Amino acid sequence: MGNTKAKLSDVLIDSANEAKVKAAFQSYDKDGSGYIDKEEAKQFAKDLLRIAEKQLKTNRKDILTPNISLEDYFNKNFSIMDRDGNGQVSFEEFKEFLQKYA
């Protein structure tokens, strides 16, 4: 992993910036495998919720619908990111997710 660390909130604002997206990806790829696995992705999901809470000036129970648990929210987002269904998210999948949903 590189020494560059990007704040996720900055990456969401500028998801077209390849260097920022790469730095964010590497910060979630804790084991340096080149992929974000399901455990590593949980922190990404938590960070997304934290950013939404801050930007919307609300808390997560108001962001998540009453029918969806935090685990369901995570599983839904992970399955959207993991387009090929191999149980891990590549850099390209991560970048496309941010560009489409950020």
N, C-alpha and C positions, 0 to 999 in steps of 0.2 A: 504494500500500500504506500501511496505517496504521502508526503507531509502536508499537502494542501487539504484543507478541510473547508467545505462550503456549508453555510447555514442553509437548511432546507427552505426556509422562508425566502431567502435570496434566489434560490434555484426556482422556486415556484413563480416568482416574478419574472425571471429571465430563463425560462426552460429551453430556449433556443441556444443558450450559451453552452457549447459542448464541454468546455473545461469545468464549468460549475456543476454541470450534471454529472460528469465523470467523478469529480471530487465528492459529491454527495453520494453517488453509487458506492464508491470505495469506503466511505465512512460507515455504510450499512453492511458492506461485505467484510464482516469482522475477521473471518478466517482467511481472507485473501484468495479464495477459490476462483474468483471471477464471476461468481453468481451470488445472489442473495437468496438464501434458503428460507424456509417458513419461519424458523426461529428468529433469524436476523430481520425478517420483514415485519415482525411484530413491533419492533422499535419504530420502524418507518410509519406504520399505521398509527401508533401512539403519537408520534410527532405531527402527523397530518391532523389528528384530532386537536392537539394542543394549539396548532396554528389556527385552525378553524375557530376554536373557542376564543382565542385572542382577537382575531379579526372581526368576528361576529359579536364580540363582547357578551358571550353567553357561556354555558357549560355543556359538557358532552351529552347530558341527558336531554337537552333541548335540541341537539344536533341529530342524535340517533332517534329514530322513530320508536314508539313504545314496543313495537313488535320485533325490534332487532337488538340483539345483545352485542356487546363489544366483540365477542368471539365471532358472531355472525358477520359483523361489519368487517372484521379482519379477513375472514374467509372469502367474503365477496370480493374485497379489494385484491386479495392475493390471486384469486382465480382470474380476475380481469388482467392483472399484470402478467401472470404466467400463461401467456397465450398458447404456448405449445403443450401445456399440461404436464411438463416433466418434473414438477415439484420444486423448481428453482427459477429465479428471475435473472435473465441475462442483462447486460448493460443496454442492449438494444430494446428489450422489453421495458426496462425501467424508463429509458429516455422517451419511448413512445407513450407510455402511461402518463408521464409528466406533461408532455406536449399536448396530449389529448384532454386530460382531466384537470390540469393545473390552471 
